Amino acid sequence: MHHFDWSGIPGALPTLWTGAIITFKITLIAIVFGIIWGTILAMFRLSPIKPLAWFAQGYVTLFRSIPLVMVLLWFFLIVPQVLQSVLGLSADIDIRLASAMVAFSLFEAAYYSEIIRAGIQAVPRGQVNAAFALGMTYAQAMRLIVLPQAFRAMVPLLLTQGIVLFQDTSLVYVISLADFFRTATNIGDRDGTNVEMVLFAGAVYFVICVIASSLVKGLQKKVAR
């Protein structure tokens, strides 16, 4: 029978916090750039210009059909080589972090684009036609009329996807990036408390996600009023 030893957790907190910062960095960067690129993809998808629509549809289909772990491994192999050849950087932990950020941003953009596309399509078509009647271009109509309304309704869904993204960041263990989960397992391997550290890491993810989900539900109620 396993005898739990939680005594090493307080001393490990500073190291765990260092890993947590990396997790939060990846999450924040991927949310920001994922939403920006996802918005552009959604506009491409709805564009009357067929090549743009085909590109966006192909992009979304590709990234939604491939496991995230595989995408992480691909970009871990590609991004360091690009950064080394272009910027002359060495393959250290920063390169791993950069490849993880790129992979998550591009992967999540495919999911954000579908949320944003649905939000755009929920805006009455008459408002778009009115914008065209006023002489606005497609881009101006989207930026000034459609997107402000769509984002107001989409915020809870975008944040919910952000929570899923936060959970998925633990997959960076495949590229040996010392995020929160990887740091916890490393400490567990070192101190012989692997079970305790994994359970503690799981509890931290659970608490953060429950709090974030509660905030999203509160925001959803406000938006619905």
HELIX and SHEET records of a PDB file:
HELIX    1   1 ILE A    9  ARG A   45  1                                  37    
HELIX    2   2 LYS A   50  ARG A   64  1                                  15    
HELIX    3   3 LEU A   68  LEU A   87  1                                  20    
HELIX    4   4 ILE A   93  ALA A  122  1                                  30    
HELIX    5   5 ARG A  125  ALA A  133  1                                   9    
HELIX    6   6 TYR A  138  ALA A  141  1                                   4    
HELIX    7   7 MET A  142  VAL A  146  3                                   5    
HELIX    8   8 LEU A  147  ASP A  168  1                                  22    
HELIX    9   9 THR A  169  ILE A  175  5                                   7    
HELIX   10  10 PHE A  180  ASP A  191  1                                  12    
HELIX   11  11 ASN A  194  ALA A  224  1                                  31    
END                                                                             
